[in-house]
Amino acid sequence: MKNEIWLSSPHMGGSEINFIHEAFEQNWIAPLGPNVGGFEKDLRNYLNQDVEVAALSSGTAALHLALIILGIKQGDEVLCQSLTFSASANPIVYVGATPVFIDSEPYTWNMCPDSLEMAIKDRLAKGKSPKAIIVVHLYGMPAKMNEILEVAQKYNIPVIEDAAEALGSAYQGRKCGTFGLMSILSFNGNKIITTSGGGALVCNTLEQKNKAVYLSTQARENAPHYQHSEIGYNYRMSNVSAGIGRGQMEVLDKRVEARRNNHFFYVKLFQEIEGVTVFSEPNEDFYSNHWLSAVTVDETITGWSNHDLRLQFRNEKIESRPLWKPMHLQPVFENCIYYGNSVAEDLFNKGLCLPSGSNLTEEQKNRIKEVVLKMK
């Protein structure tokens, strides 16, 4: 009986248990403890920039706090990449603001700088002043950050960098997660490394980090009694989860290497199948962790679609998944404004994410290969 091949399953390194045992032995089971600070330090050192890091319960929580710290409020507009997971857009609604969605460009699949500027000009012409830009590094592929930051600086709009899928990726030699005024990371169970559930807010100043930690611990003030002057949240990462993260950081580079090797496996596998394109870096400026490998299928050439391939995989107990459905096509955001063409929609209609776990075995790759070769 064949075992399921998952899209992206957790991959433990082995030393995580040591940090967890230490937390148990020292009775640091409460939310705070030495692993939290240690994990934040590990991340700060890895990002190799002058940043501060707040370890939180999820990437979504980090994005929510970023919007709050930037002062985004009821009635404001936030420009957001449309081709992404809903967690990139939902926090905009949490703070009472309105998402305005932006199309992708076809090379990185990320926010199109031209559509971004077109949106800003039109919003300003209509008397609206966008208060933030949320750009995503989709599936680990860095966005065109120089061009996006140039537009943002031209109109003095802060950029929040959603690097939830991009820990280990880099643009022009600089790590993703360090370009935005604030940036977010995710350590969900399917990410490049995991803390079971968790995330982080990457800040440019210690003041921002301290504000994030304060808000994430119910905005409790420094008093002998429980005193609160503003609304807070239960968003801090636990000491046990942070212990898992510390162990995972020890193998992060190996996990990136394994995911990139999966990408090269798919490049070789599909190179002789006309009509299938493997999602790859546009040029040497881009270094993707290839968190998820993906392809687009031109049915007019192959004679079969991305959904046909997905069903063939499913028949062999191999998980694959369509690309994110663009936010401007989601029922929950159907009344939101969208700027751009049909790049995001076309990618959704043609794309498929493939098994990409760093623990993918040669036997599993052979099973994947058999399915693909039968489609030729």
C-alpha positions, 0 to 999 in steps of 0.5 A, spaced: 500 500 500 502 506 497 503 512 503 501 519 501 506 524 498 505 530 501 505 537 498 510 540 504 510 536 510 514 538 517 521 536 517 525 535 524 532 536 525 533 532 531 536 537 536 529 540 537 527 535 542 533 538 546 531 545 547 524 542 549 527 537 554 530 543 557 524 547 557 520 542 561 526 541 566 526 548 567 519 548 568 519 554 562 512 551 559 509 558 560 509 563 554 515 566 556 522 563 557 529 563 554 528 559 548 523 565 545 529 570 546 534 565 543 530 564 537 529 571 536 537 572 536 538 566 531 533 569 526 536 576 527 543 573 526 541 569 520 537 575 517 544 579 517 541 586 517 540 591 523 533 588 525 529 586 531 525 580 531 519 579 535 517 571 535 509 571 535 504 566 535 503 566 527 505 570 521 498 573 521 499 575 528 505 579 525 502 582 519 496 584 524 501 588 529 505 591 523 498 594 521 497 597 528 504 599 529 504 603 522 497 606 525 492 603 519 485 604 522 478 604 520 477 607 513 484 607 510 486 603 504 492 598 504 494 596 497 495 588 497 498 583 492 492 579 489 496 572 488 497 570 495 494 566 501 488 570 504 492 571 511 496 576 507 489 580 506 485 578 512 489 583 517 487 589 513 480 587 515 482 586 522 484 593 523 477 596 519 481 598 513 480 596 506 484 592 501 485 594 494 488 588 490 494 589 485 496 584 479 502 580 479 507 580 473 509 574 470 516 573 471 516 572 479 508 572 480 509 577 485 506 584 485 507 588 479 510 595 480 507 598 474 500 596 476 502 598 483 503 605 481 497 605 476 493 604 483 496 609 487 495 614 482 488 612 481 487 612 488 490 619 489 486 622 483 480 619 487 482 623 493 484 616 497 491 616 500 493 609 500 497 608 507 501 601 506 503 596 501 503 589 502 508 585 498 509 577 498 514 573 496 510 568 493 512 560 494 519 563 496 520 567 490 523 574 491 519 580 488 522 585 484 523 589 491 528 595 488 522 597 483 517 596 488 520 600 493 522 605 488 514 606 487 513 606 494 518 611 496 516 616 490 509 616 494 511 616 501 507 609 502 510 604 507 512 597 505 510 591 509 514 585 506 510 578 507 516 573 507 512 568 510 514 563 505 521 566 503 525 565 509 532 563 506 530 567 499 534 573 497 534 578 492 541 581 490 544 578 495 540 581 501 535 576 505 528 576 504 524 579 510 529 585 511 526 590 505 520 592 508 519 598 514 516 591 517 516 584 515 513 578 517 515 570 517 511 564 518 513 558 521 507 554 520 507 546 519 508 546 512 513 552 512 521 551 510 522 551 518 516 550 523 515 551 530 508 547 529 505 554 529 508 561 529 511 567 526 515 573 527 515 580 526 521 583 523 522 590 525 527 596 523 527 599 530 527 596 537 522 601 539 517 597 534 519 590 537 518 593 544 511 595 541 509 589 538 511 585 544 507 589 548 501 588 544 502 581 543 502 580 551 495 583 552 498 590 552 499 589 559 503 595 562 508 595 567 504 595 574 504 591 580 496 590 578 493 588 571 493 595 568 491 596 560 490 603 556 489 600 550 487 593 546 492 588 546 492 581 543 495 574 545 500 573 540 506 571 543 510 565 541 511 560 547 517 558 550 516 550 547 514 552 540 521 557 540 525 551 542 522 547 536 524 553 532 531 554 535 532 546 533 530 548 526 534 554 525 540 549 526 538 545 519 535 551 515 540 552 510 540 544 509 532 545 508 533 550 503 538 546 499 533 540 499 528 544 497 532 547 491 534 540 489 527 539 488 526 545 484 532 542 479 529 535 479 522 538 476 526 542 471 529 536 469 523 532 469 519 537 465 524 539 460 522 535 454 515 536 456 513 542 451 507 546 454 509 545 461 514 551 464 517 550 471 517 556 476 524 559 476 528 565 478 528 570 472 535 572 473 541 571 478 538 577 482 533 572 485 535 567 489 529 563 491 528 557 497 523 554 492 519 553 498 514 550 493 515 548 486 510 550 481 509 549 474 504 552 469 501 548 463 499 550 457 493 545 455 493 548 448 500 545 447 500 539 452 493 536 450 492 536 458 491 541 463 494 542 470 487 539 473 488 533 469 495 532 472 493 534 479 488 528 478 493 523 476 497 525 482 491 524 486 490 517 483 497 515 486 496 518 493 500 524 491 498 531 493 499 537 489 495 543 489 492 549 484 496 556 485 493 561 490 486 563 488 487 571 487 484 575 492 480 579 488 476 573 485 475 570 492 467 571 494 469 574 501 473 580 497 468 581 491 467 588 492 474 590 493 477 594 488 483 591 483 488 594 479 492 590 473 490 585 467 489 578 468 496 575 470 494 573 477 488 570 474 491 566 468 497 563 473 491 561 477 488 557 471 494 554 469 498 553 475 500 547 480 504 546 486 508 540 486 510 536 492 516 540 495 518 537 502 525 537 504 524 530 506 522 528 499 525 521 498 528 518 492 523 513 492 517 518 492 521 522 486 520 516 482 513 515 483 512 523 481 516 522 475 512 516 473 506 520 473 509 525 469 512 521 464 505 517 463 502 524 461 507 525 455 
